[in-house]
Amino acid sequence: MKYFIANWKAHKTIFQAVDWMQQFTKALYSSPALEALKANEFTIIICPPFPFISDLKNNTLKIPNLFIGAQDVSMFHEGSHTGEVTASSLNGLVEYVIVGHSERRADCNEDELIIASKVEQLQQNKLKPIQCIRGGQDTICALAALVAFEPVDAIGTGKNMNVAQVVEMKKKCALQPGQSFIYGGSVTPEDCREYLESPEIEGFLVGTASLDPHEFLNIIQTAVR
Ligand code: PGA
């Protein structure tokens, strides 16, 4: 299985988001990637800002292995927590949720304890965590379904880490059975091929290059054999 995850971060209006999804699904229908989705070889997860989730979900229903994800979740259980988006409120809307992105660690002071609480909330609500790690300093939660290695220097800079270094990091990770290891950090259609050639790297978390539906699809199509 190869995973292709789009992390839109705080980009797009609702109109741009719906337009993206319409363009993407239209192009996907005539793409060789569709067969790989049907054959359970690829999984695509689109993670828009929270307010767009419902509208986008309606556009994905007919495509197998195309999911909507969330970029974050509350560490709290449902209750009196104004402004929080709980795992129970995401249940039924998304299947996957990103936690521990380095931007949240930096912008919102998220630490290991908070990230572990979020993963626990997801597990209780049967949602699959995509846990981001910056490197060996971050603890991997046993309950994470996917582990996304995203070296901070590689995010949004065009300075993606080379494949050998990514594979080296994976070896140090002591992943649990069933945990998938993916890479994120300046992945583009031009440079994704070398990662795809390594069986150790099971996909990508894509930021900038996922903002354009055709660029994101180009990355996915590169993986078609
Ligand atoms: P980037 O972002 O592809 O723009 O480097 C990746 C991420 O932060 O998830």
Boltz pocket constraint, residues with backbone or C-beta under 6 A from the ligand:
constraints:
  - pocket:
      binder: B
      contacts: [[A, 7], [A, 150], [A, 154], [A, 155], [A, 156], [A, 157], [A, 184], [A, 185], [A, 186], [A, 187], [A, 205], [A, 206], [A, 207], [A, 208], [A, 209]]
      max_distance: 6.0
